[in-house]
Amino acid sequence: QRYSGNPLALQLVAQTVEEFYFGDGEAFLAAETFMFEDIRDVLARQIGRLTEPEQEILFWLAVARVPMAPYDLQARLIQKRSQREIVEALQALRRRSLLERTARGFVLQNVISEYLSERLIETICRELTPSTRGATEGRLTVTNRFALLDMGEQEYIRQSQRRLFLDPIGRY
């Protein structure tokens, strides 16, 4: 469930369980090791090759935490894009197995959502650091591209967004 059946993530987890936990899956689960360096490296390479619209869609899906239709995504994107561009980006992301389609829209696999959430938090914290703030001033940065708390969503989703994004950034 943690890896949403992602074949590459499952293969890496199986290797880790075999090599470091001597085949003991329960010990691996008890250690609560969800995201480890091999998975981060693979996802970083895969996401690094994406176009800007594809990356922006992935980050919005990570923040939203709910299925989103193309028109929902179009309304959220800072840089306005046509419906055709969004659909093409969604098709490309599906071909790469980075998102899934549900009856209500597109969602991320758990492992990808977790990775993107961590990356988003790290990037925002870096942008808020006084030593790097001047370098990003006046540009469209990650900090002002994504609304981390969606007031239009249900309370449980806002609570999740607060816990996953705002609390860690606040502790920074």
C-alpha positions in Angstrom: 0.0 0.0 0.0 2.8 2.4 0.8 4.3 2.0 -2.7 1.0 1.8 -4.6 2.2 -1.2 -6.5 4.9 0.9 -8.2 7.1 -1.9 -9.7 10.4 -0.1 -9.4 9.7 0.9 -5.8 8.7 -2.6 -4.9 11.8 -4.1 -6.5 14.0 -1.7 -4.5 12.1 -2.4 -1.3 12.4 -6.2 -1.9 16.2 -5.8 -2.4 16.5 -3.8 0.8 14.4 -6.3 2.8 16.5 -9.1 1.5 19.9 -7.4 1.9 19.6 -5.4 5.1 16.7 -7.1 7.0 17.7 -10.7 5.9 14.4 -11.3 4.3 12.4 -10.2 7.4 9.6 -8.0 6.0 8.1 -7.5 9.4 11.3 -6.0 10.7 11.4 -3.7 7.7 7.9 -2.5 8.3 8.6 -2.1 12.0 11.5 0.2 11.2 9.0 2.5 9.3 11.5 3.0 6.5 9.2 4.4 3.8 11.5 6.4 1.5 15.1 5.5 1.2 17.9 6.9 -1.0 17.6 4.4 -3.9 13.9 5.4 -4.4 14.8 9.1 -4.0 17.5 8.9 -6.6 15.3 7.1 -9.1 12.5 9.6 -8.6 14.8 12.6 -8.8 16.2 11.4 -12.1 12.7 10.6 -13.5 11.2 13.9 -12.4 14.2 15.9 -13.5 13.6 14.8 -17.1 10.0 16.1 -17.1 8.8 19.3 -18.7 7.9 22.3 -16.6 4.1 21.7 -17.0 4.5 18.0 -16.1 6.5 18.9 -12.9 4.0 21.6 -11.9 1.1 19.2 -12.3 2.8 16.6 -10.2 3.5 19.1 -7.4 -0.1 20.4 -7.5 -1.4 16.8 -7.1 1.0 16.3 -4.2 -0.4 19.4 -2.5 -4.0 18.7 -3.3 -4.1 15.2 -1.8 -7.3 14.5 -3.8 -8.1 13.5 -7.3 -8.0 16.4 -9.8 -9.5 16.7 -13.2 -7.7 18.6 -16.0 -9.9 21.7 -15.5 -9.1 21.7 -11.7 -5.4 21.7 -12.6 -5.9 24.4 -15.2 -7.5 26.7 -12.6 -4.6 26.2 -10.1 -1.6 26.6 -12.5 0.1 30.0 -12.1 1.3 30.0 -15.7 -1.9 29.7 -17.7 -1.9 26.7 -20.0 -4.4 25.4 -22.5 -6.5 22.4 -21.7 -4.7 20.6 -24.6 -1.3 21.2 -22.9 -2.6 19.9 -19.6 -4.1 16.8 -21.2 -0.9 16.1 -23.1 1.1 16.5 -19.9 -1.2 14.2 -18.0 -0.9 11.6 -20.8 2.9 11.8 -20.6 2.8 11.4 -16.8 0.6 8.3 -17.1 2.9 6.7 -19.7 5.7 7.2 -17.2 3.5 5.6 -14.4 3.8 8.7 -12.3 0.1 9.2 -11.7 -3.1 7.2 -11.8 -6.5 7.9 -13.1 -9.5 7.4 -10.8 -13.2 8.0 -11.4 -12.9 11.5 -10.0 -9.6 12.6 -11.6 -5.8 12.0 -11.4 -3.9 11.1 -8.3 -0.3 10.3 -7.4 1.0 7.0 -6.2 1.8 7.1 -2.5 5.6 6.9 -3.0 5.6 9.7 -5.5 3.3 11.9 -3.4 5.6 11.4 -0.4 8.8 12.2 -2.4 7.3 15.3 -4.0 6.0 16.5 -0.7 9.4 16.2 0.9 11.0 17.9 -2.1 8.5 20.8 -1.9 9.1 21.3 1.8 12.9 21.3 1.3 12.7 23.8 -1.6 10.4 26.2 0.3 12.6 26.0 3.4 15.7 26.7 1.3 13.9 29.7 -0.4 12.9 31.1 3.1 16.5 30.9 4.3 17.9 34.4 4.6 21.2 33.5 2.8 19.3 32.3 -0.3 16.3 34.6 -0.2 18.0 37.4 -2.2 18.9 35.0 -5.0 15.2 34.2 -5.6 13.7 37.6 -4.9 11.5 39.0 -7.6 11.2 35.6 -9.4 8.3 33.2 -9.5 9.6 30.7 -6.9 8.1 27.5 -5.5 7.1 29.4 -2.4 4.7 31.6 -4.3 3.6 29.1 -6.9 1.8 26.6 -4.7 -1.0 27.3 -2.1 -0.1 24.7 0.5 -3.5 25.1 2.3 -6.5 25.0 0.1 -9.3 26.8 1.8 -11.8 25.5 -0.8 -11.3 21.9 0.3 -12.9 19.9 3.1 -11.6 20.3 6.6 -9.9 16.9 6.7 -7.9 17.8 3.6 -6.9 21.1 5.0 -5.8 19.3 8.2 -3.7 16.9 6.2 -2.1 19.8 4.2 -1.4 21.6 7.4 0.2 18.6 9.0 2.2 17.6 5.9 3.3 21.0 4.7 2.8 23.9 7.1 3.9 22.2 10.3 7.3 21.0 8.9 7.9 24.4 7.3 6.9 26.2 10.6 9.4 24.0 12.5 12.1 24.9 10.1 
